[in-house]
Amino acid sequence: MAEEVDIDQVYWTRKDTTMATSVSQHQPCRLLTKLPSELRIRIYEDVLRFDNPIKLRQHVPGSESTTILRCNRQIYHEALAVLYDINIVSVSRNDFCAKTTSALQTPILAQHVKHLRFTRFSESIACNFLLDRCSVCQSDAKGLMELLEHGMPMLKSVTIDYSTQINAFLQFKDLVSQGGTNMIVECINIGIYRIRGGRLDDIDFTFRHRPLAICWPAIVAMADTSISQQEDEEERLDRLRAADPDVPDKLWLLFCADEYGQLEQLCNDKTVEAWSTEPWLSGPHDEQRSSTLHELTLAVQYFMKTHTAVQCRRYLISLRAQMVG
């Protein structure tokens, strides 16, 4: 499954402007003279919409989609706003690091960007080798949070995938919890944490263990139907394995072990205790529920870290054989 789409970032230079002006003097653009703005916007949306998050590049030849931005200045400004409005831009902390050269960063127009997805939560390559990290790459990510809150006026949504930097995210969460900022980090579902405080209340801002957040609802739905009915089990797990090859089997084993009364033989006491609270059931969201969801998330993440998918499949086969016997 494609994670992101590489496209070129187009800038208007003096040379581009001169060429476009020269052409427009002899050949008026019919897109601008014949079509109303509503239809032009629909055309831009059809041409510039991407199915996956887009990764803007510094120097890439014009793609089939983004060459429309090179037609003339008016089309550039109209279409650029649409590009940022309907697409998610894929970034990392490296793209905002004060100690990383701009040639190695995604060229983001902060005044236009509306939707961001951070593919990871690690510090930049430059700050990884430094004791004196920039404010964006420090453990509390203070510089990054300030940029997202105050430096991008059009920003509507931010998603940060922490699945490969769990410890870094937990350290960030602990630092925020200690106070000193107006931010609050609350667990709203298994593997999903919402950031609130100040202008961030107006932004859909979440940290996600992406594979866990995707697979958990589907596994819960499978368990609700009936674990004993195995006819379509493998087919449904295969669909989930397209999102992640390991997580579905690990989660499914947890639910099956709980159903068969074998969870204590499979997990440590802390995981069993967290699992027994069943916090995924509907109910009012408050501080206690957030804490319970967080504890279960930690327990599930620990189980996934200490077990392989192959081990889980073999254990499930053995478990069912014991139940039949």
C-alpha positions as a printed Julia matrix, in Angstrom:
325×3 Matrix{Float64}:
   0.0     0.0     0.0
   1.41    3.39   -1.01
   2.13    5.59    1.98
   2.62    8.9     0.19
   2.83   10.49   -3.25
   5.9    12.47   -4.37
   5.01   15.62   -6.27
   6.98   18.67   -7.3
   6.61   21.95   -5.43
   6.23   24.75   -7.96
   7.53   28.25   -7.33
   7.12   31.27   -9.56
  10.48   32.79  -10.47
  11.1    36.03  -12.4
  11.85   33.97  -15.5
   8.58   32.03  -15.16
   6.64   35.28  -14.8
   8.26   36.86  -17.86
   7.59   33.81  -20.01
   3.98   33.5   -18.87
   3.34   37.23  -19.42
   4.8    37.03  -22.92
   2.63   34.03  -23.81
  -0.52   35.52  -22.27
  -0.12   38.71  -24.38
  -0.5    36.67  -27.54
  -2.62   33.74  -26.38
  -5.25   34.59  -23.74
  -5.91   31.66  -21.4
  -9.35   30.3   -22.19
  -9.54   28.58  -18.81
  -9.63   32.04  -17.25
 -11.61   33.93  -19.89
 -14.31   31.36  -20.66
 -14.94   29.49  -17.38
 -16.37   30.92  -14.15
 -14.31   30.49  -10.99
 -16.61   27.71   -9.67
 -15.83   25.49  -12.67
 -12.13   26.33  -12.53
 -12.04   25.22   -8.89
 -13.7    21.91   -9.82
 -11.08   21.35  -12.51
  -8.27   22.07  -10.06
  -9.81   19.64   -7.57
 -10.02   16.85  -10.16
  -6.46   17.39  -11.37
  -4.75   17.97   -8.02
  -6.5    15.47   -5.74
  -4.26   12.63   -4.54
  -5.41    9.44   -2.83
  -2.47    9.39   -0.41
  -0.62   12.12    1.52
   1.64   14.15   -0.73
   5.37   14.64   -0.18
   6.48   17.93   -1.69
   9.97   17.98   -3.16
  12.48   20.72   -3.83
  13.58   19.78   -7.33
  11.49   17.25   -9.23
  10.41   17.56  -12.9
   6.78   18.65  -13.3
   4.33   15.8   -12.79
   1.22   15.27  -14.9
  -0.93   16.73  -12.15
   1.05   19.71  -10.95
   2.1    21.12  -14.33
  -1.17   23.07  -14.28
   0.5    25.29  -11.68
   2.95   26.47  -14.33
   0.39   27.85  -16.77
   0.3    31.43  -15.48
   0.33   33.37  -12.24
  -3.42   33.54  -11.72
  -3.87   29.79  -12.23
  -0.9    29.19   -9.96
  -2.44   31.11   -7.08
  -5.92   29.66   -7.58
  -4.75   26.06   -7.97
  -2.14   26.2    -5.21
  -4.82   27.04   -2.66
  -6.81   24.02   -3.85
  -3.75   21.73   -3.71
  -3.26   22.51   -0.02
  -6.97   22.53    0.78
  -7.83   19.01   -0.43
  -4.6    17.11    0.26
  -2.65   15.97    3.32
   1.01   17.0     3.27
   3.45   14.38    4.55
   6.24   15.79    6.73
   8.63   14.99    9.6
  10.35   17.03   12.3
  13.34   17.22    9.94
  11.32   19.63    7.76
  11.07   22.19   10.58
  14.45   21.66   12.26
  16.45   24.88   12.7
  19.74   23.0    12.26
  18.84   21.23    9.01
  19.7    22.89    5.71
  16.64   24.0     3.74
  17.78   21.92    0.75
  16.95   18.8     2.79
  13.53   20.01    3.95
  10.06   19.82    2.46
   9.23   23.24    0.95
   5.99   23.94    2.81
   4.06   27.18    2.36
   2.95   27.7     5.96
   0.3    30.25    5.06
  -1.52   27.72    2.86
  -1.12   24.32    4.53
  -4.28   22.87    6.1
  -3.58   19.18    6.72
  -0.32   17.63    7.94
   0.72   14.05    8.6
   4.0    13.4    10.37
   5.27   10.0     9.26
   7.4     9.66   12.4
   8.15   11.5    15.64
  11.93   11.14   15.71
  14.24   14.15   15.85
  15.95   15.37   12.69
  19.09   13.73   11.36
  21.08   16.85   12.23
  19.86   17.08   15.85
  20.23   13.34   16.37
  23.99   13.85   16.6
  23.85   16.94   18.81
  23.48   17.43   22.55
  22.14   20.95   22.0
  19.06   20.17   19.91
  16.84   22.84   18.4
  13.48   23.55   20.06
  11.63   21.57   17.37
  13.62   18.4    18.06
  13.82   18.59   21.85
  11.95   15.96   23.85
   9.09   18.34   24.65
   8.87   19.44   20.98
   8.17   22.96   22.23
   9.27   24.66   19.02
   7.18   22.32   16.88
   4.05   22.81   19.01
   4.45   26.61   18.86
   4.84   26.48   15.09
   1.73   24.35   14.63
  -0.3    26.52   17.0
   0.79   29.97   15.82
   2.75   29.64   12.55
   0.14   28.03   10.31
  -3.06   30.1    10.35
  -5.01   27.83    8.0
  -4.11   24.56    9.75
  -7.1    22.26   10.36
  -5.66   18.81   11.11
  -2.4    17.24   12.28
  -1.66   13.55   12.65
   1.64   12.31   14.06
   2.47    8.61   13.71
   4.44    7.56   16.78
   4.42    3.8    16.12
   8.18    3.63   15.48
   9.08    6.1    18.26
   6.89    4.95   21.16
   9.41    5.92   23.85
   9.88    9.39   22.36
   6.14    9.97   22.38
   5.74    8.72   25.97
   8.53   11.05   27.07
   6.79   13.94   25.3
   3.5    13.02   26.98
   5.14   12.9    30.43
   6.79   16.3    29.91
   3.48   17.85   28.85
   1.75   16.31   31.88
   4.29   17.93   34.2
   2.92   21.34   33.26
   4.57   24.47   31.95
   2.4    24.59   28.82
  -1.29   25.02   28.06
  -1.39   21.63   26.34
  -3.26   18.53   27.45
  -2.63   15.04   26.06
  -5.57   12.67   26.47
  -6.04    9.12   25.22
  -9.34    8.95   23.33
  -9.06    5.41   21.96
  -6.58    2.56   21.77
  -3.44    4.0    20.18
  -4.95    7.49   19.65
  -4.11   10.59   21.72
  -5.66   14.02   21.24
  -3.78   17.27   21.88
  -5.78   20.18   23.32
  -5.07   23.67   24.61
  -5.2    27.2    23.21
  -5.67   27.38   19.45
  -4.98   23.64   19.27
  -8.6    23.18   20.37
  -9.58   24.33   16.86
  -7.28   21.78   15.2
  -7.95   18.07   14.89
  -4.56   17.2    16.4
  -3.78   13.57   17.25
  -0.83   11.29   17.91
  -1.5     7.79   16.58
   0.08    4.38   16.67
  -1.08    4.09   13.08
  -1.22    0.28   12.63
  -2.89   -0.17   16.01
  -5.39    2.64   15.43
  -6.35    1.17   12.04
  -6.61   -2.48   13.09
  -8.16   -2.18   16.56
 -11.73   -1.19   15.53
 -11.83   -3.95   12.9
 -10.6    -6.6    15.35
 -13.18   -5.46   17.93
 -15.88   -5.82   15.27
 -14.63   -9.33   14.44
 -14.73  -10.31   18.1
 -18.25   -8.93   18.51
 -19.64  -11.15   15.74
 -18.38  -14.42   17.24
 -14.91  -15.74   17.73
 -16.15  -19.31   17.39
 -17.24  -18.71   13.77
 -13.99  -19.07   11.84
 -15.27  -19.37    8.26
 -14.33  -15.84    7.13
 -11.74  -15.19    9.82
  -8.67  -15.65    7.61
 -10.18  -13.56    4.82
 -10.89  -10.66    7.19
  -7.43  -10.89    8.74
  -5.85  -10.87    5.28
  -7.56   -7.57    4.5
  -6.16   -6.09    7.7
  -2.69   -7.46    6.95
  -2.66   -5.18    3.9
  -2.53   -2.26    6.35
   0.04   -3.98    8.58
   1.41   -7.54    8.22
   1.81   -8.22   11.97
  -0.61   -6.25   14.15
  -3.88   -8.01   13.14
  -2.68  -11.47   14.25
  -1.35  -10.13   17.55
  -4.58   -8.35   18.42
  -6.73  -11.29   17.32
  -4.84  -13.64   19.61
  -5.53  -11.34   22.58
  -9.26  -11.38   21.93
  -9.34  -15.14   21.35
  -7.31  -15.85   24.49
  -9.71  -13.69   26.49
 -12.72  -15.51   25.01
 -11.22  -18.91   25.86
 -10.22  -17.82   29.38
  -6.5   -18.17   28.65
  -5.39  -14.54   28.82
  -3.56  -15.02   32.13
  -1.44  -17.78   30.57
  -0.54  -15.53   27.65
   0.06  -12.09   29.23
   1.6   -10.57   32.32
  -0.54   -9.41   35.23
  -0.48   -5.75   34.21
  -1.85   -6.55   30.76
  -4.56   -8.79   32.21
  -5.58   -6.05   34.65
  -5.71   -3.4    31.91
  -7.65   -5.73   29.61
 -10.28   -6.53   32.24
 -11.48   -2.91   32.38
 -12.88   -3.12   28.82
 -12.47    0.62   28.23
 -13.42    0.35   24.55
 -17.06    0.04   25.58
 -19.18    3.14   25.09
 -19.34    5.63   27.9
 -18.6     9.25   28.83
 -15.08   10.4    28.08
 -13.4    11.79   31.16
  -9.99   11.81   32.81
 -10.49    8.35   34.33
 -11.49    6.84   30.99
  -8.51    8.5    29.3
  -6.18    7.01   31.93
  -7.72    3.56   31.49
  -7.41    3.72   27.72
  -3.79    4.82   28.09
  -2.96    1.88   30.36
  -4.54   -0.57   27.94
  -2.69    1.04   25.02
   0.59    0.58   26.87
  -0.26   -3.05   27.63
  -1.2    -3.84   24.04
   1.89   -2.07   22.67
   4.09   -4.08   25.04
   2.44   -7.34   23.96
   2.94   -6.48   20.28
   6.6    -5.63   20.92
   7.34   -8.92   22.71
   5.5   -11.29   20.34
   5.85  -11.98   16.64
   2.94  -12.56   14.29
   4.16  -16.11   13.59
   4.23  -16.89   17.31
   0.69  -15.56   17.69
  -0.65  -17.67   14.81
   0.94  -20.82   16.21
  -0.33  -20.09   19.71
  -3.87  -19.56   18.43
  -3.8   -22.92   16.6
  -2.56  -24.61   19.76
  -5.14  -22.8    21.89
  -8.03  -23.91   19.71
  -6.77  -27.45   19.65
  -6.83  -27.44   23.47
 -10.37  -26.09   23.48
 -11.55  -28.81   21.08
  -9.77  -31.5    23.07
